[in-house]
Amino acid sequence: AYAGPFTIEPAAARFLERDAALFIEGAFCASDGNERLAVHDPSTGAVIAHVPDATAADVDKAVRSAHAAFSDGRWRDLRPADRERVLLRLADLLEERGEAAAQIETLEQGKSINLSRMLEVGASVDWIRYAAGLSTKISGRTFDLSLPGGPAHWTAYTRREPIGVIGAIAPWNFPLMIALWKVLPALASGCSVVLKPSEVTPLTALLIAELAVEAGVPAGVFNVVTGGGAVAGRALTSHPLVAKLSFTGSTATGKAVGHAAIDGMKRFTLELGGKNPALVLRDARLDKVIPGLMAGGFLNGGQVCAAASRIYVEAPLYDDLVAGLRQAIGGVTAGPGLDPQAQLNPLASAQHSMKVRGFLDDARAAGAQILQGASVPDKGYYVSPALVLDAPEQAQLTRSEVFGPVLTITPVADAEEGLRRANDSDLGLAASVWTQDIDQAMTLTRRMEAGTVWVNSHVFIDPNMPFGGFKQSGLGRDFGSEWLNGYTEEKAVCIAH
Ligand code: NAD
């Protein structure tokens, strides 16, 4: 339970007081084992809830429930318009209960309540409505054939059919929204799903499963198993009745998930880490660049896969950019996410805040200069925003994903050097270019090795825009009008007449 000091909605308080449970066959149920995981409030470290650490037997039960629900057609055989209606009802329910959902999100993840309201709830509602609409847009193609001999005429076409049980695995940075990014295309296309949220932030996944059933998703179609990666995650990735794995998380875990998928010949989508460059040209407008990179680098404490992380700036603008960003990070106030005035909130876990501090210590030892912003409370998992100057090109902090409030800033002689350094990474999730020169912008967007490139902005994503990684940042694309292609098989039908 949550013990204050902020007042939370009665519905949020009741949810946190619920006994630890999994969500299988349309209802909360006990685990087969006795292990439980504690969920912490990152602003204090206090335990606010427990969830089961699911066993392989629990995962098997959830997958069998999903498989039975898929096989008997209780969801896939509904009229597409009826699946759409149910999902639209889910959007309405999340909107109506949004404040409690936002508070639970902030309490388990640490982010500002403003961000929970705007993105985890507000944007999620938009995403649900977008995916709901795709339920009624599934279509195939027709073909003319040129087969020699045989009948005079052929009619050939394809249909798209739901793949089956989707094993969905989510990270802890946007627990509610990213869980939905996996569950929505599954449900819209008629699949059933077993979702394993991160062990750090398991609560809102349980909340949306409960809302989905209330909205009319039949029992067994949407199940949630809470637990760690080593047991519950692996049990899901290796289960023979799971037809596709939809994974969002780190590149290291994504590779393990990809191997497991290939072993079982499962389909898979991997949305992985980023080390995203922002290239600032000498003509860029600092009044746009500074707020843009503050948001791009420090939104959600930098715990964003697409966050700006490496800034390359043409030398004439370097001093002014550093001074502007330094002033901006110095002016933020730190505090718990439930305080709407606090702009700097704790990171999601003690372990992660130590990892981020470790990166900064390494960089300092390697000779980098680190400018840190506002002071932070002693209690809780806070890390003050940091600008890292003179970071050696091969330092761990320069090469690896930090996933925290840290920006490296490096002067470059010209756009060509900036582009070379921006592309010098194994990762290729996102990038941004900051300039007033349309020719430069067009050339650089073409040459950036990244799944998304923004010009004069960073970090904005939309359900109608495909999203995914180049290089080691992933495989496949989410969102956009072709989103359901990843959750359906294309079957060719060939009729002789
Ligand atoms: P993580 O890889 O540690 O864990 C992600 C999930 O995988 C968790 O649910 C975890 O329990 C599970 N898991 C761990 N080991 C597993 C295994 N062997 N088999 C199956 N499941 C296993 O990632 P994280 O620390 O939770 O999240 C942060 C990472 O996610 C960052 O790298 C970030 O860039 C990435 N991310 C990517 C996107 C995107 O869309 N590309 C979005 C958000 C986050």
Residues whose N, C-alpha, C, O or C-beta is under 5 A from the ligand:
A	BS01	NAD	I169 A170 P171 W172 K196 P197 S198 E199 G227 G228 G229 A230 G233 R234 T237 T248 G249 S250 T251 T253 A256 E271 L272 G273 G274 C305 S473
